[in-house]
């Protein structure tokens, strides 16, 4: 089975929408998909939540979101807003969300 990890770095909402669309589309086709919010993308979580973004909601319903980078959330001043979303705060790589566990589990990584 194909496994893909979207390691989302972009903080630009329009670009990030494509990460979400691809993740949901591939999951619907039977691909095992996970998504990590890393870098500037962590700043989009409060926006996606507030606007009740439908593609983001679908990704949450499908349990595609592996987690949020703890260090970036703190550095970009959104930690207090994202900590209660019920998503894992990831810090396995020097306080950031690492790719290694997914690579070791056979995931191909796409960083956008």
Secondary structure, DSSP 8 states (H G I E B T S, - for coil): --EEEEEE----HHHHHHHHHHHHHHHHTT-EEEEEE-GGGGGHHHHHHHTT-HHHHHHHHTT-EEEEEHHHHHHTT-HHHHTTSS--EE-TBTTB--SHHHHHTT-EEEE-
